[in-house]
Amino acid sequence: MSKTLTEIALQLKDVDKKVQLIYAFNGGGKTRLSREFKKLVEADSNGDASNDDAEHSALSQKHILYYSAFTEDLFYWDNDLSGDEERKLKIHPNSFTNWVFDEQGHDQNVIANFQQYTDNKLTPRFNPEYTVKDGNDKEITIKAFSEVTFSLERGGDETSENLKISKGEESNFIWSVFNTLLDQVISILNVVEPGERETDQFHLVPTLPRGNAYGAY
């Protein structure tokens, strides 16, 4: 008899292992399973958050960090269909990229991770904050680190700007952002005593013995 996604998620949550590997073909339900797992962990953790959480980043209220199709949907392309010149990857407002870029300034680490997986001449560039005018001549503020453009250094002075990177390169870039967050979270949670950690942003993420984060995967 096959198990439901909720039953599988419960089994995963109750197993005392540092790493669990799940393999399934596309359409097998991995993303749906991650959502079920997230709901179980958050249900068990209700009431753990302090009343001070509202004063911290939204990440401080999370009990689990996960990468899935929902993570990739935070990033979307503006292909500049009218001018075909200023192609950029945009980022929906969210807590994890805000922490990586705005709060911790890890943009150079993201670039280094991305180039390690792709090409050291393929360079992401993040936007500074700027203003534009809408159709009603009203100024709109575009937040820093909400847009990414890509260039390719070809040798000498030749550079290709505003490239539309491949889907594989895009996935590598998004993973590089999340991986930078994950590295930092694990480093923080590996400090066993919560009072000695550099931040309490991730104090609700559960850990395995010896400080290894299982809530982050």
C-alpha positions in Angstrom: 0.0 0.0 0.0 1.5 3.3 -1.1 1.9 6.1 1.5 0.5 9.6 1.2 2.8 12.6 1.0 1.9 13.5 4.6 2.9 10.1 5.8 6.2 10.2 4.0 6.9 13.7 5.4 6.1 12.5 8.9 8.5 9.5 8.4 11.3 11.9 7.2 10.7 14.2 10.2 10.8 11.4 12.8 14.0 9.7 11.5 17.1 10.8 13.5 19.5 11.1 10.6 21.7 14.0 9.5 21.1 13.5 5.8 18.2 11.9 3.9 18.3 11.6 0.1 15.1 11.3 -1.9 15.2 10.6 -5.6 12.2 10.9 -7.9 11.5 11.7 -11.5 9.9 15.0 -12.6 6.3 15.1 -11.5 6.9 12.6 -8.7 5.9 15.1 -6.0 9.2 16.3 -4.5 8.1 19.9 -4.3 4.8 18.9 -2.8 6.6 16.7 -0.3 8.8 19.6 0.8 5.6 21.6 1.5 4.1 18.9 3.6 7.4 18.5 5.5 7.5 22.3 6.1 3.9 22.3 7.4 4.7 19.4 9.9 7.8 21.2 11.2 6.1 24.5 11.6 3.1 22.9 13.3 5.4 21.3 15.9 7.1 24.6 16.4 4.1 26.8 17.0 4.5 28.8 20.2 8.3 28.7 20.1 8.6 32.2 18.6 9.1 35.1 21.1 7.0 38.2 21.0 10.1 40.1 19.8 10.2 38.3 16.4 8.4 41.1 14.7 11.4 43.3 15.4 13.7 41.0 13.4 14.0 39.9 9.8 11.2 37.6 8.6 13.8 34.9 8.5 13.8 34.9 12.3 10.2 33.4 12.2 11.1 30.5 10.0 11.5 27.0 11.4 12.8 25.5 8.1 14.7 26.6 5.1 14.2 24.8 1.8 15.0 25.1 -1.9 12.3 24.1 -4.4 10.4 25.3 -7.4 8.9 27.9 -5.2 12.4 29.3 -4.5 13.1 29.6 -8.3 9.8 31.4 -8.8 11.1 34.3 -6.8 13.3 35.1 -9.9 11.8 36.2 -13.2 13.0 37.8 -16.4 12.3 41.2 -17.9 13.4 40.6 -21.5 12.9 44.2 -22.6 10.6 43.1 -25.5 10.3 46.7 -26.8 14.0 47.6 -26.9 15.6 44.2 -26.8 18.6 45.7 -25.0 18.1 45.8 -21.2 17.4 42.2 -20.3 17.5 41.7 -16.5 16.6 39.0 -14.0 14.3 40.5 -11.4 13.8 39.3 -7.8 10.4 39.3 -6.0 10.7 40.8 -2.5 11.4 38.0 -0.1 13.2 37.4 3.2 16.0 35.2 2.2 17.5 37.3 -0.6 17.0 40.4 1.6 19.1 38.8 4.3 21.8 37.6 1.9 22.2 40.9 0.1 20.9 43.8 2.2 21.6 42.6 5.7 24.7 40.6 5.3 26.3 42.0 2.0 27.1 38.6 0.6 26.7 39.6 -3.1 30.4 38.9 -3.8 30.1 35.4 -2.3 27.1 34.8 -4.6 29.1 35.9 -7.6 32.0 33.7 -6.6 29.8 30.6 -6.1 28.0 31.3 -9.4 31.2 31.6 -11.4 32.6 28.4 -9.8 29.6 26.5 -11.3 29.6 28.3 -14.7 32.3 30.5 -16.1 34.6 33.0 -14.3 34.0 35.4 -17.2 30.2 35.4 -16.8 29.5 38.1 -14.3 26.3 39.0 -12.5 25.8 42.6 -11.6 23.3 43.8 -8.9 21.5 47.1 -9.2 21.8 50.0 -6.8 18.7 51.7 -5.6 17.2 54.1 -8.2 14.0 55.8 -9.1 11.9 55.6 -12.3 8.7 57.3 -13.3 5.5 55.3 -14.1 2.9 56.1 -16.7 1.4 58.8 -14.4 4.8 60.6 -14.0 5.0 59.3 -10.4 8.4 58.4 -9.1 8.9 54.7 -8.1 11.8 53.5 -6.0 13.5 50.4 -7.3 15.3 48.7 -4.3 18.9 47.7 -4.5 19.6 44.0 -5.2 16.2 43.5 -6.8 17.6 43.2 -10.4 20.5 41.3 -11.9 22.2 41.8 -15.3 24.8 39.5 -16.7 27.9 40.3 -18.8 30.5 38.1 -20.4 34.2 39.2 -20.7 35.4 37.9 -24.0 39.1 38.9 -23.7 40.7 42.3 -24.4 38.2 45.1 -24.1 35.3 43.1 -25.6 32.4 42.6 -23.3 28.9 41.3 -24.0 26.4 43.2 -21.8 22.8 42.4 -20.7 23.0 38.7 -21.7 20.0 36.4 -21.4 21.7 33.5 -19.7 20.5 29.9 -20.3 18.0 28.2 -18.0 20.8 26.0 -16.6 22.9 29.1 -15.8 19.9 30.8 -14.3 19.2 27.8 -12.0 22.9 27.8 -11.0 22.7 31.5 -10.1 19.5 31.0 -8.0 21.2 28.0 -6.2 24.3 30.2 -5.6 22.1 32.7 -3.8 20.5 30.0 -1.6 23.8 28.2 -1.1 25.4 31.3 0.3 22.5 31.7 2.7 22.8 28.0 3.6 26.5 28.2 4.3 26.0 31.1 6.6 23.1 29.5 8.5 25.0 26.3 9.1 28.0 28.2 10.3 25.8 30.1 12.7 24.0 27.1 14.0 27.2 25.1 14.5 27.9 27.4 17.5 26.2 25.2 20.1 25.4 27.9 22.6 22.7 30.2 21.2 23.9 33.1 23.2 27.4 32.9 21.5 26.0 33.0 18.0 26.6 36.1 15.9 22.8 36.5 15.3 19.6 35.0 16.6 17.9 35.2 13.2 17.8 31.4 12.9 17.2 30.4 16.5 13.9 28.7 15.5 15.6 26.4 12.9 16.0 23.0 14.6 19.4 21.3 14.8 20.8 17.8 15.1 23.3 16.9 17.8 26.6 18.8 17.5 24.9 21.8 16.0 24.4 20.4 12.4 21.4 22.2 11.0 18.7 19.8 9.6 16.2 22.5 9.2 18.3 24.0 6.4 18.5 21.8 3.3 
